[in-house]
């Protein structure tokens, strides 16, 4: 457990307990090995990994903040800028690209009026380009908010998804 007082922590006690379980898996001199799990736990709670969260995790784990930032900014699964309410990650890796994944991404760009790594003006949608989501047989595929896999995403399916998500706003 870290020496950082509870009043300075930015995550819930439950999240720190999860991070503690991850830290316990490694020898004391290798606490940094839990950084990816800690980032994932923080992102689930907060929706993204802010600079303040990165600083907090660095203190908690005992790493230089720049080292935590380097991990968070290297992997595309971590959001280092606040995403819209619905983050749409489109797989454009080769199998999906060969089965209209690139076209699905282009259609979304046009429909939403944004490019990859941008958020709509109303804060509703953020569009991301994704690495392989492991559902190549169902391509093109998209992931909504890192939780919901959407398969066979042609124009009609994309329209239906966007309408559904807008109705939840």
Beta strands, then each sheet from edge to edge (+ up, - down):
strand 1: 86-91
strand 2: 118-119
strand 3: 125-130
strand 4: 142-144
strand 5: 148-150
sheet 1: 2+ 3- 1- 4+ 5-
end
